Amino acid sequence: RIACTRGAPEAKIWIRIFPHKSVSSTPAETRLGTGKGDIDFWTAVVKPGTVLFEIGGVTEEVAKTAFNRVAHKLPVKVRMVTRRHL
């Protein structure tokens, strides 16, 4: 998010995923049978082909440079898709 806003500060950016799934864990050195632990963190399940970010209000060249900065931060292969107006 920060890399995208710094790459294109005048753009409008939408993040299309949200962390809905909770991950819980019990503390270390706890015996079994005490039930489920507290929520440790929240995560999002992202399947292949999911759109992560949208950008609007800038030219395609500015969007490419901003998304190039974002792609270097992510641990997966990414590609940019465009919507053509008919």
MDTraj code that builds the backbone (N, CA, C; nanometers):
import mdtraj as md
import numpy as np

residues = "ARG ILE ALA CYS THR ARG GLY ALA PRO GLU ALA LYS ILE TRP ILE ARG ILE PHE PRO HIS LYS SER VAL SER SER THR PRO ALA GLU THR ARG LEU GLY THR GLY LYS GLY ASP ILE ASP PHE TRP THR ALA VAL VAL LYS PRO GLY THR VAL LEU PHE GLU ILE GLY GLY VAL THR GLU GLU VAL ALA LYS THR ALA PHE ASN ARG VAL ALA HIS LYS LEU PRO VAL LYS VAL ARG MET VAL THR ARG ARG HIS LEU".split()
xyz = np.array([
    [0.0832, -0.1192, 0.0000],
    [0.0000, 0.0000, 0.0000],
    [0.0862, 0.1236, 0.0000],
    [0.1872, 0.1271, 0.0838],
    [0.2729, 0.2445, 0.0933],
    [0.3550, 0.2612, -0.0333],
    [0.4060, 0.1507, -0.0880],
    [0.4850, 0.1583, -0.2108],
    [0.4007, 0.2100, -0.3263],
    [0.2744, 0.1734, -0.3302],
    [0.1868, 0.2172, -0.4386],
    [0.1537, 0.3656, -0.4251],
    [0.1282, 0.4112, -0.3058],
    [0.0954, 0.5530, -0.2885],
    [0.2167, 0.6420, -0.3100],
    [0.3348, 0.5922, -0.2799],
    [0.4550, 0.6713, -0.3065],
    [0.4906, 0.6712, -0.4543],
    [0.4551, 0.5648, -0.5248],
    [0.4814, 0.5591, -0.6674],
    [0.3879, 0.6467, -0.7474],
    [0.2656, 0.6651, -0.7003],
    [0.1664, 0.7483, -0.7683],
    [0.0842, 0.8217, -0.6627],
    [0.1368, 0.9340, -0.6079],
    [0.0668, 1.0001, -0.4972],
    [-0.0668, 1.0631, -0.5359],
    [-0.0870, 1.0941, -0.6633],
    [-0.2123, 1.1587, -0.7042],
    [-0.3202, 1.0576, -0.7417],
    [-0.2898, 0.9299, -0.7362],
    [-0.3822, 0.8247, -0.7789],
    [-0.4772, 0.7841, -0.6670],
    [-0.5890, 0.7269, -0.7068],
    [-0.6836, 0.6659, -0.6142],
    [-0.6569, 0.5157, -0.6153],
    [-0.6334, 0.4578, -0.4970],
    [-0.5928, 0.3174, -0.4866],
    [-0.6964, 0.2408, -0.4055],
    [-0.7361, 0.1250, -0.4574],
    [-0.8277, 0.0365, -0.3874],
    [-0.7568, -0.0944, -0.3590],
    [-0.7673, -0.1441, -0.2368],
    [-0.7153, -0.2757, -0.2007],
    [-0.8338, -0.3715, -0.2026],
    [-0.8276, -0.4735, -0.2883],
    [-0.9425, -0.5581, -0.3158],
    [-0.9548, -0.6794, -0.2256],
    [-0.8601, -0.7023, -0.1346],
    [-0.8696, -0.8165, -0.0435],
    [-0.8823, -0.7643, 0.0988],
    [-0.9425, -0.8438, 0.1831],
    [-0.9599, -0.8062, 0.3230],
    [-0.9360, -0.9294, 0.4092],
    [-0.8653, -0.9152, 0.5215],
    [-0.8374, -1.0314, 0.6074],
    [-0.9598, -1.0732, 0.6897],
    [-1.0365, -1.1685, 0.6399],
    [-1.1571, -1.2168, 0.7069],
    [-1.1316, -1.3356, 0.7983],
    [-1.0217, -1.4081, 0.7762],
    [-0.9999, -1.5349, 0.8454],
    [-0.9101, -1.5143, 0.9668],
    [-0.9544, -1.5612, 1.0814],
    [-0.8752, -1.5484, 1.2035],
    [-0.7894, -1.6722, 1.2240],
    [-0.6697, -1.6507, 1.2762],
    [-0.5786, -1.7606, 1.3081],
    [-0.5527, -1.7548, 1.4577],
    [-0.5815, -1.8641, 1.5272],
    [-0.5655, -1.8669, 1.6721],
    [-0.4503, -1.9584, 1.7092],
    [-0.3949, -1.9353, 1.8270],
    [-0.2872, -2.0212, 1.8758],
    [-0.2888, -2.0194, 2.0276],
    [-0.2533, -2.1333, 2.0854],
    [-0.2432, -2.1401, 2.2304],
    [-0.1014, -2.1026, 2.2719],
    [-0.0829, -2.0497, 2.3893],
    [0.0514, -2.0118, 2.4337],
    [0.1433, -2.1330, 2.4464],
    [0.2714, -2.1069, 2.4455],
    [0.3688, -2.2148, 2.4623],
    [0.3614, -2.2696, 2.6045],
    [0.3989, -2.3952, 2.6195],
    [0.4014, -2.4646, 2.7480],
    [0.2644, -2.4714, 2.8144],
    [0.1607, -2.4905, 2.7321],
    [0.0251, -2.5069, 2.7827],
    [-0.0168, -2.6513, 2.7589],
    [-0.0768, -2.7118, 2.8587],
    [-0.1201, -2.8503, 2.8447],
    [-0.2391, -2.8602, 2.7508],
    [-0.2570, -2.9810, 2.6971],
    [-0.3684, -3.0045, 2.6062],
    [-0.4994, -3.0079, 2.6829],
    [-0.6077, -2.9794, 2.6120],
    [-0.7396, -2.9869, 2.6722],
    [-0.7881, -2.8554, 2.7288],
    [-0.7187, -2.7456, 2.7060],
    [-0.7622, -2.6162, 2.7606],
    [-0.8464, -2.5384, 2.6610],
    [-0.8765, -2.5974, 2.5466],
    [-0.9621, -2.5305, 2.4493],
    [-0.8811, -2.4554, 2.3452],
    [-0.9550, -2.3827, 2.2665],
    [-0.8934, -2.3085, 2.1571],
    [-0.8318, -2.1810, 2.2123],
    [-0.7200, -2.1384, 2.1547],
    [-0.6505, -2.0196, 2.2024],
    [-0.7117, -1.8913, 2.1514],
    [-0.6540, -1.7821, 2.1931],
    [-0.7001, -1.6505, 2.1492],
    [-0.6592, -1.6261, 2.0043],
    [-0.7245, -1.5271, 1.9427],
    [-0.6912, -1.4913, 1.8051],
    [-0.5529, -1.4292, 1.8033],
    [-0.4655, -1.4870, 1.7223],
    [-0.3277, -1.4398, 1.7128],
    [-0.3146, -1.3321, 1.6062],
    [-0.3706, -1.3576, 1.4857],
    [-0.3684, -1.2577, 1.3794],
    [-0.4778, -1.2904, 1.2791],
    [-0.5019, -1.1978, 1.1881],
    [-0.6022, -1.2134, 1.0834],
    [-0.5307, -1.2310, 0.9505],
    [-0.5888, -1.3102, 0.8612],
    [-0.5265, -1.3364, 0.7324],
    [-0.6330, -1.3401, 0.6230],
    [-0.5873, -1.3276, 0.4995],
    [-0.6763, -1.3347, 0.3841],
    [-0.6338, -1.4517, 0.2971],
    [-0.7286, -1.5291, 0.2499],
    [-0.7018, -1.6378, 0.1579],
    [-0.7053, -1.5787, 0.0169],
    [-0.5911, -1.5819, -0.0514],
    [-0.5812, -1.5233, -0.1852],
    [-0.5545, -1.6358, -0.2841],
    [-0.6482, -1.6585, -0.3731],
    [-0.6355, -1.7627, -0.4740],
    [-0.5682, -1.7050, -0.5982],
    [-0.5086, -1.7895, -0.6821],
    [-0.4460, -1.7398, -0.8052],
    [-0.5471, -1.6693, -0.8946],
    [-0.5067, -1.5575, -0.9498],
    [-0.5935, -1.4802, -1.0376],
    [-0.6720, -1.3711, -0.9668],
    [-0.6565, -1.3579, -0.8360],
    [-0.7287, -1.2563, -0.7609],
    [-0.6645, -1.1196, -0.7827],
    [-0.7479, -1.0188, -0.8037],
    [-0.6990, -0.8820, -0.8181],
    [-0.6711, -0.8283, -0.6783],
    [-0.5465, -0.7842, -0.6545],
    [-0.5087, -0.7354, -0.5230],
    [-0.5272, -0.5849, -0.5102],
    [-0.4809, -0.5115, -0.6102],
    [-0.4867, -0.3657, -0.6067],
    [-0.5519, -0.3133, -0.7327],
    [-0.6230, -0.2014, -0.7186],
    [-0.6735, -0.1266, -0.8327],
    [-0.6236, 0.0153, -0.8189],
    [-0.5971, 0.0782, -0.9319],
    [-0.5490, 0.2155, -0.9313],
    [-0.6276, 0.2923, -1.0358],
    [-0.6607, 0.4158, -1.0047],
    [-0.7377, 0.4981, -1.0969],
    [-0.6945, 0.6432, -1.0893],
    [-0.7274, 0.7173, -1.1933],
    [-0.6986, 0.8606, -1.1948],
    [-0.5612, 0.8970, -1.2461],
    [-0.4869, 0.8007, -1.3004],
    [-0.3536, 0.8286, -1.3544],
    [-0.3408, 0.7615, -1.4906],
    [-0.2360, 0.7972, -1.5624],
    [-0.2109, 0.7347, -1.6913],
    [-0.1581, 0.5933, -1.6723],
    [-0.1553, 0.5189, -1.7810],
    [-0.1094, 0.3802, -1.7733],
    [0.0394, 0.3723, -1.7408],
    [0.1172, 0.4683, -1.7854],
    [0.2612, 0.4675, -1.7573],
    [0.2891, 0.4885, -1.6084],
    [0.2160, 0.5799, -1.5464],
    [0.2328, 0.6043, -1.4026],
    [0.1880, 0.4820, -1.3232],
    [0.0800, 0.4183, -1.3679],
    [0.0312, 0.2989, -1.2998],
    [0.1325, 0.1850, -1.3112],
    [0.1990, 0.1718, -1.4269],
    [0.2992, 0.0668, -1.4434],
    [0.4168, 0.0869, -1.3497],
    [0.4629, 0.2100, -1.3349],
    [0.5759, 0.2341, -1.2447],
    [0.5358, 0.2102, -1.0993],
    [0.4126, 0.2487, -1.0626],
    [0.3667, 0.2261, -0.9253],
    [0.3522, 0.0769, -0.8967],
    [0.2943, 0.0021, -0.9902],
    [0.2766, -0.1409, -0.9696],
    [0.4080, -0.2165, -0.9783],
    [0.5065, -0.1617, -1.0482],
    [0.6382, -0.2235, -1.0501],
    [0.7012, -0.2173, -0.9113],
    [0.6809, -0.1059, -0.8424],
    [0.7293, -0.0945, -0.7038],
    [0.6582, -0.1934, -0.6126],
    [0.5297, -0.2122, -0.6336],
    [0.4519, -0.3058, -0.5528],
    [0.4956, -0.4498, -0.5801],
    [0.5229, -0.4826, -0.7066],
    [0.5595, -0.6193, -0.7432],
    [0.6895, -0.6619, -0.6775],
    [0.7815, -0.5683, -0.6555],
    [0.9076, -0.6023, -0.5901],
    [0.8880, -0.6335, -0.4419],
    [0.7816, -0.5864, -0.3829],
    [0.7554, -0.6101, -0.2405],
    [0.6819, -0.7415, -0.2145],
    [0.6123, -0.7946, -0.3143],
    [0.5296, -0.9128, -0.2936],
    [0.6098, -1.0401, -0.3184],
    [0.5818, -1.1465, -0.2438],
    [0.6573, -1.2712, -0.2584],
    [0.6044, -1.3641, -0.3675],
    [0.5166, -1.3157, -0.4534],
    [0.4587, -1.3982, -0.5594],
    [0.4777, -1.3291, -0.6932],
    [0.4581, -1.4062, -0.8009],
    [0.4630, -1.3461, -0.9337],
    [0.3356, -1.2655, -0.9554],
    [0.3512, -1.1462, -1.0093],
    [0.2360, -1.0591, -1.0320],
    [0.2347, -1.0147, -1.1775],
    [0.1177, -0.9730, -1.2220],
    [0.1057, -0.9135, -1.3544],
    [-0.0013, -0.8058, -1.3488],
    [0.0118, -0.7107, -1.4380],
    [-0.0822, -0.5985, -1.4427],
    [-0.1847, -0.6249, -1.5504],
    [-0.3103, -0.6093, -1.5154],
    [-0.4179, -0.6224, -1.6123],
    [-0.4863, -0.4861, -1.6241],
    [-0.5356, -0.4573, -1.7438],
    [-0.6018, -0.3288, -1.7675],
    [-0.7451, -0.3527, -1.8110],
    [-0.8274, -0.2556, -1.7869],
    [-0.9652, -0.2586, -1.8308],
    [-0.9778, -0.1626, -1.9467],
    [-1.0174, -0.2140, -2.0598],
    [-1.0335, -0.1316, -2.1795],
    [-1.1775, -0.0807, -2.1855],
    [-1.1916, 0.0493, -2.2039],
    [-1.3247, 0.1088, -2.2164],
    [-1.3714, 0.0977, -2.3603],
    [-1.4909, 0.0457, -2.3799],
    [-1.5454, 0.0289, -2.5146],
    [-1.6270, 0.1470, -2.5545],
])
top = md.Topology()
chain = top.add_chain()
for i, resn in enumerate(residues, 1):
    res = top.add_residue(resn, chain, resSeq=i)
    for name in ("N", "CA", "C"):
        top.add_atom(name, md.element.get_by_symbol(name[0]), res)
traj = md.Trajectory(xyz[None], top)
